[in-house]
């Protein structure tokens, strides 16, 4: 294996570069919220030209992705909430972008390089948040993002990067078990940056990720001593948080429901009532946005990509997505499934509080999962990532 890796270090370095470039768009695109297709157009164009040059074809799973788009077209055409718009074409472009990345050939060295890049990327984002806090660049009341750079970026989207980086760090701590002190410090910096954003969903995701990987390891290895140790450390950490973290920040996690929470619940319940009238095919692409705009809540998006997908593409769309995710898991080697499960938790929980069905927010997790599962199908990732 070592000899094989040594001779394969330069293969598809171009594709990994494009994957890293796409990751950078999530935070450093010049828009406050989710990146649109305009922000990823350069990556799409370069990747498309590469596929033409290599004469590569889409994987056979493309039928499920195109079925999702076909369903979006049908549900929108027959929707009573919205008429067909060019967002259908944009939606198709994101599906093609996902399939273009999925059809490339990845090896362990390239994915290891990507993971190293992503950990550094998450570290930079966390440090920028900490610096914004130190120098008073607020993003809303007692919330901080990367304002010190001059970019007004929604903290939820910055946190998505940090959380996936946390997943990679935790995976290395629990699986590879090398450089434990360094990775522990990196993880602490990541968590500090996340907490300073004041985003409860992000902190909840980190807690879920830690809980998942510890419980998973304890069950698989029958090592319940480590589970007890982690639980004690977690209780100590919670005590330190409640005592020493400034009240202005800690109150965002321990206080009563905010106006944002009440607003979200009202949007979700109102759209759910409409969804129950069209449960099979959904409300059509953009249907929730059109309906929410009429509620007079000063927002036009339900701030939950997964609910938006369900409401707009119905039960059939959800089943297609489940089929895709199940095939991703089954394609992955058993030794690497812990990593895939871990990444799923780290990427899908945060987007339940974000916008971007017709954007990078919804499709980025599928791109990453496809890339890692297809690489695992060819060679084991465990111990090398």
Secondary structure, DSSP 8 states (H G I E B T S, - for coil): -HHHHHTTTTTTHHHHHHHHHHHHHHHHSSSSSS--HHHHHHHHHHHHHHHHHHT----TTHHHHHHHHHHHHHHHHT-SS----THHHHHHHHHHHHHHHHTS---HHHHHHHHHHHHHHHHHHHHHHHHHHHTT-BSSTT-B-SGGGT----HHHHHHHHHHHHHHHHHIIIII--SHHHHHHHHHHHHHHHHHTT-HHHHHHHHHHHHHHHHHHHHHHT-HHHHHHHHHHHHHHHHHHHHHS-HHHHHHHHS---HHHHHHHHHHHHHHHHHTTSTTT-S-TTHHHHHHHTTTSS--S-S-HHHHHHHHHHHHHHHHHHHHHHHHHHHS-GGGHHHHHHHHHHHHTGGGG---TTSHHHHHHHHHHHHHHHHHHHS--TTT-
